[in-house]
Amino acid sequence: MTELRAKLTSIWEGDVLWERPMAEYSTIRVGGPAAALVEPASLAELLRLVRGLRQHGLPWLVVGGGSNILVADQGFAGVVVLLGRALATISGPVAAGDGQLVTVEAGCSLAKLVAWGAERGLSGLEFAAGIPGSVGGAVVMNAGAWGGEMAERIVAVTVIDRQGESADLAREAIPFGYRSWGLGDHIVASATLAFTRGERQAIEATCRELARRRRETQPLGLPSAGSFFKNPPGLAAGRLIEQANLKGQRIGGAMVSEKHANFLVNVGGATARDFLDLMRLVQERVAQAYGVQLEPEVRIIGVPE
Ligand SMILES: Cc1cc2nc3c(=O)[nH]c(=O)nc-3n(C[C@H](O)[C@H](O)[C@H](O)COP(=O)(O)OP(=O)(O)OC[C@H]3O[C@@H](n4cnc5c(N)ncnc54)[C@H](O)[C@@H]3O)c2cc1C
């Protein structure tokens, strides 16, 4: 820890939060301390930081809005680079062919981008209304809902690799898949998205309607990381979990939601261990009943293999 502290302070002049519980930075509200947490406010700062972390061999991890992570109770023995508030400028729109291009930095909240677009009569991200987290996290997770996903809107992404080199990648160079962008070890610094011109009122009405449907079907009053498991091809994870009679199943403070079986919710005082035990129980029961192995969509951080 003292070695990490000395190395980090030799490369980073900004504020550092030491030993902060990751429960504070994840919507599921569990997770032990990160050794250090820093928040770069510009691309130049981010590049300098990544190069320094690499040079000193310090372990690090990017966290955006923390709405799709589950950090172990023992925490993360490295540097968390937070890209969920700063580095959030939106620029554009710029007309290009039939489209309107908007470039947005990774730390901007997806909700803010959706609202910003709607106000300007820019259509295309309505599906994302109500998805929490940052734009960077949404690109990495290829976040989607109601038949839409980020990959359909992305024109280019500025990335930083583990060496601290930045590059502009066209959409075609990114192997997007279901809830994945396929470039595991890169950082999203910003993304350019294509919108189309629409009517502000109509866009806002669609967003409101989709948000209403979410409130009706999802347990939004309790901490969670959204859908815990990926949908197996052609199947709905929530339906399999419900049919295995697991709604309401509880371990410690972690429970399979009664409202939506693919949401594992924190009903109070849960630990990461509670969620991991519940995750395994759900996986075992669904495998026994249907021969289907559910894979977590949530990114699990800091758990030894
Ligand atoms: C109530 C609720 C509803 C949800 N509904 C949906 C939904 O409808 N559809 C859907 O797809 N998801 C949904 N989610 C999950 C989650 O909101 C999305 O996956 C979201 O896009 C994650 O963004 P984030 O910034 O919170 O990512 P984080 O949780 O911070 O990080 C997720 C992963 O991305 C990496 N990451 C984050 N930012 C960057 C970056 N800039 N560069 C490189 N790596 C990065 C992290 O290291 C981690 O591996 C929901 C979650 C909740 C809590």
The ligand as an SDF file (V2000), in Angstrom:
LIG
                    3D

 53 58  0  0  0  0  0  0  0  0999 V2000
  -31.7400   -0.2270  -12.7090 C   0  0  0  0  0  0  0  0  0  0  0  0
  -30.8110   -0.6220  -13.8310 C   0  0  0  0  0  0  0  0  0  0  0  0
  -31.3100   -0.8140  -15.1090 C   0  0  0  0  0  0  0  0  0  0  0  0
  -30.4650   -1.1820  -16.1550 C   0  0  0  0  0  0  0  0  0  0  0  0
  -30.9850   -1.3660  -17.4000 N   0  0  0  0  0  0  0  0  0  0  0  0
  -30.1710   -1.7200  -18.4190 C   0  0  0  0  0  0  0  0  0  0  0  0
  -30.6830   -1.9100  -19.7300 C   0  0  0  0  0  0  0  0  0  0  0  0
  -31.8620   -1.7450  -20.0070 O   0  0  0  0  0  0  0  0  0  0  0  0
  -29.8220   -2.2780  -20.7040 N   0  0  0  0  0  0  0  0  0  0  0  0
  -28.4880   -2.4500  -20.4680 C   0  0  0  0  0  0  0  0  0  0  0  0
  -27.7520   -2.7760  -21.4080 O   0  0  0  0  0  0  0  0  0  0  0  0
  -27.9780   -2.2820  -19.2380 N   0  0  0  0  0  0  0  0  0  0  0  0
  -28.7720   -1.9220  -18.2140 C   0  0  0  0  0  0  0  0  0  0  0  0
  -28.2490   -1.7590  -16.9580 N   0  0  0  0  0  0  0  0  0  0  0  0
  -26.8120   -2.0170  -16.7220 C   0  0  0  0  0  0  0  0  0  0  0  0
  -25.9110   -0.7810  -16.8320 C   0  0  0  0  0  0  0  0  0  0  0  0
  -26.6440    0.3860  -16.5310 O   0  0  0  0  0  0  0  0  0  0  0  0
  -25.2890   -0.6260  -18.2070 C   0  0  0  0  0  0  0  0  0  0  0  0
  -24.4950   -1.7450  -18.5250 O   0  0  0  0  0  0  0  0  0  0  0  0
  -24.4330    0.6400  -18.2870 C   0  0  0  0  0  0  0  0  0  0  0  0
  -24.1950    0.9440  -19.6420 O   0  0  0  0  0  0  0  0  0  0  0  0
  -23.1040    0.5330  -17.5560 C   0  0  0  0  0  0  0  0  0  0  0  0
  -22.4860    1.8200  -17.5300 O   0  0  0  0  0  0  0  0  0  0  0  0
  -21.5940    2.2800  -16.2900 P   0  0  0  0  0  0  0  0  0  0  0  0
  -20.9670    3.5660  -16.6330 O   0  0  0  0  0  0  0  0  0  0  0  0
  -22.3970    2.2560  -15.0420 O   0  0  0  0  0  0  0  0  0  0  0  0
  -20.5170    1.1320  -16.2680 O   0  0  0  0  0  0  0  0  0  0  0  0
  -19.7400    0.5660  -15.0000 P   0  0  0  0  0  0  0  0  0  0  0  0
  -20.6750   -0.2720  -14.1890 O   0  0  0  0  0  0  0  0  0  0  0  0
  -19.0140    1.6350  -14.3140 O   0  0  0  0  0  0  0  0  0  0  0  0
  -18.6940   -0.3920  -15.7260 O   0  0  0  0  0  0  0  0  0  0  0  0
  -19.1230   -1.5210  -16.4660 C   0  0  0  0  0  0  0  0  0  0  0  0
  -17.9070   -2.1180  -17.1960 C   0  0  0  0  0  0  0  0  0  0  0  0
  -17.4410   -1.1630  -18.1380 O   0  0  0  0  0  0  0  0  0  0  0  0
  -16.0880   -0.7660  -17.8690 C   0  0  0  0  0  0  0  0  0  0  0  0
  -16.0160    0.6710  -18.1650 N   0  0  0  0  0  0  0  0  0  0  0  0
  -16.8110    1.6760  -17.7090 C   0  0  0  0  0  0  0  0  0  0  0  0
  -16.4700    2.8490  -18.2900 N   0  0  0  0  0  0  0  0  0  0  0  0
  -15.4340    2.5750  -19.1220 C   0  0  0  0  0  0  0  0  0  0  0  0
  -14.6370    3.3600  -20.0230 C   0  0  0  0  0  0  0  0  0  0  0  0
  -14.8240    4.6680  -20.1790 N   0  0  0  0  0  0  0  0  0  0  0  0
  -13.6540    2.7280  -20.7110 N   0  0  0  0  0  0  0  0  0  0  0  0
  -13.4240    1.3940  -20.5610 C   0  0  0  0  0  0  0  0  0  0  0  0
  -14.1330    0.6030  -19.7390 N   0  0  0  0  0  0  0  0  0  0  0  0
  -15.1310    1.1930  -19.0290 C   0  0  0  0  0  0  0  0  0  0  0  0
  -15.8530   -1.1040  -16.4030 C   0  0  0  0  0  0  0  0  0  0  0  0
  -14.4780   -1.3900  -16.1650 O   0  0  0  0  0  0  0  0  0  0  0  0
  -16.7180   -2.3660  -16.2520 C   0  0  0  0  0  0  0  0  0  0  0  0
  -16.0430   -3.4930  -16.7490 O   0  0  0  0  0  0  0  0  0  0  0  0
  -29.0800   -1.3770  -15.9000 C   0  0  0  0  0  0  0  0  0  0  0  0
  -28.5690   -1.1650  -14.5980 C   0  0  0  0  0  0  0  0  0  0  0  0
  -29.4210   -0.7810  -13.5770 C   0  0  0  0  0  0  0  0  0  0  0  0
  -28.8550   -0.5620  -12.2060 C   0  0  0  0  0  0  0  0  0  0  0  0
  1  2  1  0
  2  3  1  0
  2 52  2  0
  3  4  2  0
  4  5  1  0
  4 50  1  0
  5  6  2  0
  6  7  1  0
  6 13  1  0
  7  8  2  0
  7  9  1  0
  9 10  1  0
 10 11  2  0
 10 12  1  0
 12 13  2  0
 13 14  1  0
 14 15  1  0
 14 50  1  0
 15 16  1  0
 16 17  1  0
 16 18  1  0
 18 19  1  0
 18 20  1  0
 20 21  1  0
 20 22  1  0
 22 23  1  0
 23 24  1  0
 24 25  2  0
 24 26  1  0
 24 27  1  0
 27 28  1  0
 28 29  2  0
 28 30  1  0
 28 31  1  0
 31 32  1  0
 32 33  1  0
 33 34  1  0
 33 48  1  0
 34 35  1  0
 35 36  1  0
 35 46  1  0
 36 37  1  0
 36 45  1  0
 37 38  2  0
 38 39  1  0
 39 40  1  0
 39 45  2  0
 40 41  1  0
 40 42  2  0
 42 43  1  0
 43 44  2  0
 44 45  1  0
 46 47  1  0
 46 48  1  0
 48 49  1  0
 50 51  2  0
 51 52  1  0
 52 53  1  0
M  END
$$$$
